[in-house]
Amino acid sequence: MRQWTIDAFANAPFRGNPACVVEPLDSWPEAARMQRLAAENNQAETAFLVRTPDPARFGLRWFTPAVEVPLCGHATLASAHALYAELGADAEVVTFDTQSGPLAVAREAAGYRMDLPATTPRRVEPPPGLAAALGAEPREVWAAQYLIAVLTDEDTVRGLSPDLGALKEISAATTTRGRGNVGVCATAAPGAAYDVVSRFFAPGSGIPEDPTTGSLHCILAPLFEAKLGRAPLRYHQAFPGRGGDLVCETRGERVLIRGGAVTVIESQLRGGLLGARHH
C-alpha cells in the first residue's frame, strides 16, 4: 500500500503545507489504526480515502497526529493531487464525501480549485488574556469554529511568538464548537503580491502552528471580502520558513479556494498495517 507526502498550496517543494495521503482503500479501517498512522506520520494531517462505485467519488477522512478533524482544506487538495497526479484520475472533478458534506475539487491550468463550505464569523469582544497570549493587541476579534484575531499590520502577524497553552484555553472558551485554535491575520503590507497575510495556531488539534490552512480561509474569505469590498482575494499564510498561497472567493454559502500541489515523497506501507483491503 502506497502513501504520498504532498505539499499543498505550493508550486514548489518544501512550501505550503505537507499532508500524507494513503492510497484509496475498499473500506474504512478502524479509527484507532488511522489515528496511529497519523501520529507516526507526524504531519499536520494524514488523509484516508475509500473508493465508491463512482470512480470520481471517494470517502475522505482527516487525522492530525492527535485527533480526527471535521474539515481540512490542504489535505483535501493533496488527496485530489494524489488521485490526478499519482493515480491517473481523468475526471474533470473529483468529489469527496466527508463530515463537512460533499467537497469537490477540479483541475485547472495553474493547479486545483476546491469548493468548500463558507463560514461567516461573528464579531466578539476581545477575550480577557488574548492580547497577552498573542503578544499583540488585536484590532478586532471574530469567532466561528476558530477564534480569529485581526491585527494592525503584516509585520505584527509575522513577528508573533504566542503562548500556545493560553491560546488554546481562551479560544476553546470563546468559540461555539472549537477545540482551541486561533487564526491571526491582517491586510498585507503595501506592494505585497497578496491581499491578506495570516498564521494559524492549532494547539487544540495537536499542532503548534499549521503551515497553510484551507479551513481557516473558509472564514477569512467572507470576512475580508466584506472588509475590502472585492473578490477574489490573494492570501499568504506566513508560516516561518515555508509560506503557502491561496486565492479565495465566496459564492453564496461556499468558498472557492485555488492552489497548487507538489508530491515530495512516495513511500510504501507494510501490508496489513491498517487492517483494510486495497487493490
C-alpha positions as CSV (number, residue, x, y, z in Angstrom):
1,M,0.0,0.0,0.0
2,R,1.4,3.3,-1.1
3,Q,1.4,6.7,0.7
4,W,2.4,10.1,-0.7
5,T,3.6,13.2,1.1
6,I,2.3,16.2,-0.8
7,D,3.0,19.9,-0.3
8,A,-0.4,21.6,-0.7
9,F,-0.9,25.3,-1.6
10,A,2.6,25.2,-3.1
11,N,4.1,25.3,-6.6
12,A,7.5,24.1,-5.5
13,P,8.7,21.5,-2.9
14,F,9.1,22.5,0.7
15,R,6.5,25.2,0.7
16,G,2.8,25.2,1.6
17,N,1.5,22.5,3.9
18,P,2.6,18.9,3.8
19,A,-0.1,16.2,4.0
20,C,0.2,12.4,3.8
21,V,-2.3,10.7,1.5
22,V,-2.9,7.0,1.8
23,E,-3.7,5.0,-1.3
24,P,-7.5,4.5,-1.6
25,L,-8.9,1.6,0.3
26,D,-12.0,-0.6,-0.2
27,S,-13.4,0.1,3.3
28,W,-12.6,2.1,6.4
29,P,-10.0,0.8,8.8
30,E,-10.6,1.1,12.5
31,A,-10.3,4.8,13.5
32,A,-7.7,3.8,16.1
33,R,-5.5,2.4,13.3
34,M,-5.8,5.5,11.2
35,Q,-5.0,7.7,14.2
36,R,-1.9,5.7,15.0
37,L,-0.6,6.0,11.4
38,A,-1.3,9.8,11.5
39,A,0.7,10.0,14.7
40,E,3.5,8.1,13.1
41,N,3.5,10.4,10.0
42,N,3.5,13.4,12.3
43,Q,2.3,15.8,9.7
44,A,-0.5,18.3,10.2
45,E,-2.9,15.8,8.5
46,T,-3.0,12.3,7.1
47,A,-5.8,11.8,4.6
48,F,-7.6,8.4,4.2
49,L,-9.7,7.6,1.1
50,V,-12.2,4.9,0.4
51,R,-13.5,4.0,-3.1
52,T,-17.1,4.1,-4.1
53,P,-18.8,2.6,-7.2
54,D,-18.3,6.0,-8.9
55,P,-14.6,6.3,-9.9
56,A,-14.7,10.1,-9.4
57,R,-16.1,9.9,-5.9
58,F,-14.4,8.9,-2.7
59,G,-15.0,8.9,1.0
60,L,-12.4,11.1,2.8
61,R,-11.3,11.4,6.5
62,W,-8.6,13.5,8.0
63,F,-6.5,12.9,11.1
64,T,-3.9,15.1,12.8
65,P,-1.3,13.4,15.0
66,A,-3.8,13.8,17.9
67,V,-7.4,13.8,16.6
68,E,-9.8,13.3,13.7
69,V,-11.0,16.7,12.3
70,P,-14.2,17.6,10.5
71,L,-12.7,19.7,7.8
72,C,-9.2,20.0,6.3
73,G,-8.6,22.0,3.2
74,H,-4.9,21.3,2.5
75,A,-5.3,17.5,2.8
76,T,-8.4,17.6,0.5
77,L,-6.2,19.4,-2.1
78,A,-3.5,16.9,-1.5
79,S,-5.9,14.0,-1.9
80,A,-7.1,15.3,-5.3
81,H,-3.5,15.8,-6.4
82,A,-2.7,12.2,-5.4
83,L,-5.7,11.0,-7.5
84,Y,-4.8,13.1,-10.5
85,A,-1.0,13.1,-10.5
86,E,-0.2,9.8,-8.9
87,L,-3.1,7.5,-9.8
88,G,-4.2,8.9,-13.2
89,A,-7.7,10.0,-12.5
90,D,-9.2,11.5,-15.6
91,A,-12.5,13.0,-14.3
92,E,-12.7,16.8,-14.6
93,V,-13.9,17.0,-11.0
94,V,-13.5,14.6,-8.1
95,T,-15.9,14.6,-5.2
96,F,-15.2,13.7,-1.6
97,D,-17.8,12.6,0.9
98,T,-16.8,14.0,4.3
99,Q,-18.1,15.0,7.7
100,S,-18.5,18.5,6.2
101,G,-20.6,17.2,3.3
102,P,-19.5,16.7,-0.3
103,L,-16.3,18.6,-1.3
104,A,-15.5,19.0,-5.0
105,V,-12.0,19.6,-6.4
106,A,-11.5,20.5,-10.1
107,R,-8.2,20.6,-12.1
108,E,-7.2,23.9,-13.5
109,A,-4.3,25.1,-15.6
110,A,-2.5,26.5,-12.6
111,G,-3.4,23.8,-10.1
112,Y,-6.7,23.0,-8.4
113,R,-10.0,24.6,-7.4
114,M,-11.7,23.4,-4.2
115,D,-15.4,24.0,-3.3
116,L,-15.7,24.2,0.5
117,P,-18.3,25.4,2.9
118,A,-18.0,29.1,3.8
119,T,-18.3,30.2,7.4
120,T,-19.3,33.8,8.3
121,P,-17.8,34.6,11.8
122,R,-19.4,36.7,14.4
123,R,-17.6,39.7,16.0
124,V,-16.9,39.3,19.7
125,E,-15.3,41.4,22.4
126,P,-11.6,40.5,22.9
127,P,-11.5,37.8,25.5
128,P,-9.6,38.5,28.7
129,G,-5.9,37.5,28.3
130,L,-5.9,37.2,24.5
131,A,-3.6,40.2,23.9
132,A,-1.1,38.8,26.5
133,A,-1.3,35.3,25.0
134,L,-0.7,36.6,21.5
135,G,1.9,39.2,22.5
136,A,-0.1,41.8,20.4
137,E,-3.3,43.8,20.8
138,P,-6.0,42.7,18.3
139,R,-7.7,45.4,16.3
140,E,-10.8,43.1,16.1
141,V,-11.8,39.6,17.3
142,W,-14.1,37.2,15.5
143,A,-15.3,33.8,16.4
144,A,-16.5,30.7,14.5
145,Q,-15.0,27.2,14.9
146,Y,-11.8,29.1,15.4
147,L,-11.0,32.4,17.1
148,I,-9.8,35.0,14.6
149,A,-7.7,37.9,15.7
150,V,-7.3,40.7,13.2
151,L,-4.1,42.6,13.9
152,T,-2.9,46.0,12.9
153,D,-0.3,45.1,10.2
154,E,1.6,42.3,8.5
155,D,4.8,42.8,10.5
156,T,2.9,42.1,13.7
157,V,1.4,38.9,12.3
158,R,4.8,37.7,11.2
159,G,6.5,38.5,14.5
160,L,4.2,36.7,16.8
161,S,5.5,34.1,19.2
162,P,2.4,33.3,21.3
163,D,1.7,31.3,24.4
164,L,0.0,28.3,22.9
165,G,-1.4,26.9,26.1
166,A,-3.1,30.1,26.9
167,L,-4.4,30.5,23.3
168,K,-6.0,27.0,23.5
169,E,-7.9,27.8,26.7
170,I,-9.0,31.2,25.5
171,S,-10.2,30.0,22.1
172,A,-12.0,26.9,23.5
173,A,-13.9,29.1,25.9
174,T,-14.9,31.7,23.3
175,T,-15.8,29.7,20.2
176,T,-19.0,27.9,19.7
177,R,-17.7,24.5,18.8
178,G,-13.9,24.8,18.6
179,R,-11.2,22.8,20.1
180,G,-9.0,25.8,20.9
181,N,-7.4,27.0,17.7
182,V,-6.6,30.6,16.7
183,G,-6.1,32.3,13.4
184,V,-4.3,35.7,13.2
185,C,-4.5,38.0,10.1
186,A,-4.0,41.4,8.7
187,T,-4.2,43.2,5.4
188,A,-0.9,42.9,3.5
189,A,1.8,45.4,3.5
190,P,1.7,47.9,0.6
191,G,3.2,46.4,-2.5
192,A,2.8,42.8,-1.4
193,A,1.9,40.1,-4.0
194,Y,-1.2,39.2,-1.9
195,D,-4.0,41.0,-0.1
196,V,-4.1,39.3,3.3
197,V,-1.5,37.7,5.5
198,S,-2.3,35.1,8.1
199,R,-1.0,32.5,10.5
200,F,-2.8,29.6,12.3
201,F,-2.0,28.2,15.7
202,A,-3.8,24.9,16.4
203,P,-2.8,23.6,19.8
204,G,-6.3,22.2,20.3
205,S,-5.7,19.9,17.4
206,G,-2.2,18.9,18.5
207,I,-0.5,21.2,16.0
208,P,1.5,24.2,17.4
209,E,1.3,26.1,14.1
210,D,-0.2,24.9,10.8
211,P,1.7,25.9,7.7
212,T,-1.2,26.6,5.4
213,T,-4.9,26.1,6.4
214,G,-7.7,25.8,4.0
215,S,-10.4,25.7,6.7
216,L,-9.1,28.9,8.1
217,H,-9.7,30.6,4.8
218,C,-13.3,29.4,4.7
219,I,-13.7,32.0,7.5
220,L,-11.2,34.6,6.2
221,A,-12.7,34.8,2.7
222,P,-16.2,36.2,3.7
223,L,-14.6,38.3,6.4
224,F,-12.1,40.1,4.1
225,E,-14.3,40.3,1.1
226,A,-16.7,42.3,3.3
227,K,-13.8,44.4,4.6
228,L,-12.1,45.1,1.2
229,G,-15.2,45.1,-1.0
230,R,-13.8,42.9,-3.7
231,A,-13.1,39.3,-4.7
232,P,-11.3,37.1,-5.4
233,L,-8.5,37.9,-2.9
234,R,-5.0,36.5,-2.6
235,Y,-3.9,35.1,0.7
236,H,-0.5,34.3,2.1
237,Q,-0.1,32.2,5.2
238,A,3.2,33.2,6.7
239,F,4.4,30.1,8.5
240,P,8.1,30.7,9.2
241,G,10.4,29.1,6.7
242,R,7.6,27.9,4.3
243,G,4.6,30.0,3.5
244,G,1.7,29.0,1.4
245,D,-0.5,30.8,-1.1
246,L,-4.3,30.6,-1.8
247,V,-6.8,32.5,-4.0
248,C,-10.3,32.6,-2.4
249,E,-13.7,33.9,-3.3
250,T,-17.1,33.2,-1.8
251,R,-20.1,32.0,-3.8
252,G,-23.1,32.2,-1.6
253,E,-22.6,29.6,1.2
254,R,-19.5,28.2,-0.5
255,V,-15.9,29.4,-0.9
256,L,-13.7,28.5,-3.9
257,I,-10.1,28.1,-2.9
258,R,-7.4,27.8,-5.6
259,G,-3.9,26.5,-5.1
260,G,-1.2,24.2,-6.4
261,A,0.3,21.0,-5.0
262,V,3.6,19.1,-5.4
263,T,4.4,15.4,-4.5
264,V,7.7,15.3,-2.5
265,I,7.7,11.7,-1.1
266,E,6.3,8.3,-2.2
267,S,6.5,5.6,0.5
268,Q,5.3,2.0,0.9
269,L,3.3,1.0,3.9
270,R,3.8,-2.6,5.1
271,G,0.9,-5.0,4.3
272,G,-1.9,-5.2,6.8
273,L,-0.8,-2.2,8.7
274,L,-4.3,-0.6,8.5
275,G,-6.2,-3.9,8.6
276,A,-8.3,-2.9,5.5
277,R,-8.4,-4.1,1.9
278,H,-7.0,-2.2,-1.0
279,H,-6.2,-3.1,-4.6
